[in-house]
Amino acid sequence: MLNWNKIKVEVETTKLPYRSIAKKYKLNHSTISKKVKKENWNVSHRANKKAPSIVDKKPHLQIIGKVALRKIDEIKKELGQNYSNVDEPLIVIYAKNYERYLELEKKLSVGILSTSTKTGTEYLSPNFTAILAIQKNLVTIANQLGLSISSRKN
């Protein structure tokens, strides 16, 4: 038989994660979470879930992956003293386009031609067309950021 009073004391007086407490009492952590909400236990000492996270401070982290994050760091490092916070949106756009480019290249590995299932005719893959557009965007943004080969020669 579970001793919910002991569990309640532990939840209300410690900052141990629900998972740790649940493991100790051979429960599922969601069972404790539901009981806390249902009986309105005092958990005010625990981390404030409404506190802004890094994602709240940098909303682009919701839409980009690890490749783009790495690319952002590389570009900032490359720009060095020329980097400004004003450049951030342009850098994020560049990094996201770079990430899309790599994803599309993987999909395109089967070939640049697609075959219609109805007629059997061949046509350029939509992924190939998208890659060309992304390449153009990457070059344009790189030039705007001063990342072109000619701008680095100076």
C-alpha positions in Angstrom: 0.0 0.0 0.0 1.4 3.4 -1.0 2.0 6.0 1.7 1.0 9.1 -0.1 1.7 11.3 3.0 5.4 10.4 2.7 5.4 11.1 -1.0 3.6 14.4 -0.4 6.2 15.4 2.2 9.0 14.5 -0.1 7.5 16.4 -3.1 6.7 19.5 -1.0 10.0 19.7 0.9 12.7 18.6 -1.6 13.6 19.5 -5.2 14.1 15.9 -6.1 12.6 15.2 -9.6 9.3 13.4 -9.7 11.0 10.6 -11.5 13.4 10.0 -8.6 10.7 10.0 -6.1 8.5 7.8 -8.3 11.3 5.3 -8.7 11.8 5.1 -4.9 8.1 4.3 -4.4 7.9 2.1 -7.5 5.5 4.5 -9.3 5.3 6.3 -12.6 6.3 9.9 -12.3 3.1 11.0 -14.1 1.1 9.4 -11.3 2.8 11.7 -8.8 2.3 14.7 -11.2 -1.4 14.0 -11.5 -1.8 13.7 -7.7 0.1 17.0 -7.2 -2.3 18.8 -9.5 -5.4 17.1 -8.3 -4.8 17.7 -4.6 -3.0 21.1 -5.2 0.2 20.2 -3.3 2.6 23.1 -2.5 5.3 22.9 -5.1 6.1 26.6 -5.2 9.7 25.9 -4.2 10.4 23.9 -7.3 11.6 25.4 -10.6 9.2 27.9 -12.1 8.0 26.4 -15.3 7.0 29.8 -16.6 10.6 31.1 -16.4 11.8 32.1 -19.8 13.9 29.4 -21.5 16.7 29.9 -23.9 14.2 29.1 -26.7 12.1 32.1 -25.4 15.1 34.3 -25.6 16.2 33.1 -29.0 13.0 32.0 -30.9 15.0 30.7 -33.9 16.0 27.7 -31.8 12.5 26.3 -32.3 12.9 26.1 -36.1 16.5 25.1 -36.7 18.5 22.0 -36.0 22.0 21.2 -34.9 23.5 21.7 -38.3 22.2 25.3 -38.5 23.2 26.0 -34.9 26.8 24.9 -35.8 26.7 27.0 -38.9 25.6 30.1 -36.9 28.5 29.7 -34.6 30.9 29.3 -37.5 29.6 32.4 -39.2 29.9 34.5 -36.0 33.4 33.2 -35.5 34.3 34.1 -39.2 32.8 37.6 -38.9 34.7 38.2 -35.6 34.7 41.9 -34.8 32.5 42.6 -37.8 29.6 40.7 -36.2 26.7 42.7 -34.9 23.4 41.6 -33.3 21.7 43.3 -36.2 23.2 40.5 -38.4 21.5 37.8 -36.4 18.4 37.4 -38.6 20.5 37.2 -41.7 22.8 34.7 -40.1 19.8 32.5 -39.0 18.3 32.7 -42.5 21.6 31.6 -44.0 22.1 28.8 -41.5 18.5 27.5 -42.1 19.0 27.6 -45.8 22.2 25.7 -45.5 20.5 23.1 -43.4 17.7 22.8 -46.0 20.3 22.5 -48.7 21.9 19.5 -47.0 18.6 17.8 -46.4 17.5 18.3 -50.0 20.9 17.0 -51.3 20.3 13.8 -49.3 16.9 13.4 -50.9 18.3 14.1 -54.3 20.9 11.4 -54.1 18.6 9.2 -56.2 18.9 11.5 -59.2 17.8 14.9 -60.5 15.2 13.3 -62.7 11.8 12.1 -61.6 9.4 9.9 -63.5 5.7 10.6 -63.7 3.7 7.6 -62.4 0.8 8.4 -64.8 2.6 9.0 -68.1 6.1 7.6 -67.5 7.7 10.9 -68.7 10.8 12.2 -67.0 11.0 15.7 -65.5 13.4 17.6 -63.2 12.9 16.7 -59.6 11.2 19.5 -57.5 14.0 18.9 -55.0 16.6 19.8 -57.7 14.7 23.1 -58.5 14.5 23.8 -54.7 18.3 23.2 -54.3 19.1 25.7 -57.1 16.9 28.3 -55.4 18.6 27.7 -52.1 22.0 27.8 -53.6 21.2 31.2 -55.0 19.9 32.4 -51.6 23.1 31.2 -49.9 25.3 33.1 -52.3 23.2 36.3 -51.9 23.2 36.1 -48.1 26.9 35.2 -47.9 27.7 38.3 -50.0 25.5 40.5 -47.8 27.3 39.2 -44.7 30.7 39.8 -46.3 31.5 36.1 -46.5 32.4 35.9 -50.2 35.8 34.9 -51.3 36.5 38.4 -52.8 35.5 40.2 -49.6 37.9 38.0 -47.5 40.8 38.8 -49.8 40.9 42.4 -48.7 
